[in-house]
Amino acid sequence: MAYSNQSYVEHVAVRVKDIQWHINFFYEVLGMDVRKSTAPSTRRASTGL
């Protein structure tokens, strides 16, 4: 089996009370984006971080 030199996160599932705050944190601080969601609204909003 050949291994790649790249590392990545395949899947993350996190239960939180304030989903929008966490979406903004993961995007603005960690540079991650939402690819798929079942939540009613997962749009990013500016938090002023």
C-alpha positions as CSV (number, residue, x, y, z in Angstrom):
1,M,0.0,0.0,0.0
2,A,1.4,3.4,-1.0
3,Y,1.1,6.3,1.4
4,S,0.8,10.0,0.5
5,N,3.0,12.7,1.9
6,Q,0.0,14.9,2.5
7,S,-2.1,14.8,5.7
8,Y,-5.8,15.8,5.8
9,V,-8.9,15.4,7.9
10,E,-11.5,13.2,6.2
11,H,-14.5,13.7,8.5
12,V,-15.3,15.7,11.6
13,A,-18.6,15.6,13.6
14,V,-19.0,17.9,16.6
15,R,-22.2,18.6,18.6
16,V,-22.3,22.1,20.0
17,K,-24.9,24.5,21.4
18,D,-23.9,27.5,19.2
19,I,-23.2,26.1,15.7
20,Q,-22.7,29.4,14.0
21,W,-20.0,30.5,16.5
22,H,-18.1,27.2,15.9
23,I,-18.5,27.5,12.1
24,N,-17.0,31.0,12.2
25,F,-14.2,29.8,14.5
26,F,-13.2,26.8,12.3
27,Y,-13.3,29.1,9.2
28,E,-11.6,32.2,10.5
29,V,-9.1,30.7,12.9
30,L,-8.3,27.3,11.4
31,G,-9.1,28.0,7.7
32,M,-11.6,25.2,7.4
33,D,-14.9,25.5,5.5
34,V,-18.2,23.7,5.7
35,R,-18.5,21.2,2.8
36,K,-21.8,19.6,3.8
37,S,-24.4,20.2,6.5
38,T,-27.8,19.1,7.6
39,A,-28.3,22.2,9.8
40,P,-30.9,24.7,8.8
41,S,-28.3,27.5,8.4
42,T,-24.6,27.2,8.3
43,R,-23.6,30.4,6.5
44,R,-20.5,32.1,7.8
45,A,-21.0,35.5,9.5
46,S,-18.3,37.8,10.6
47,T,-17.5,37.5,14.3
48,G,-14.7,40.1,14.5
49,L,-12.1,37.5,15.6
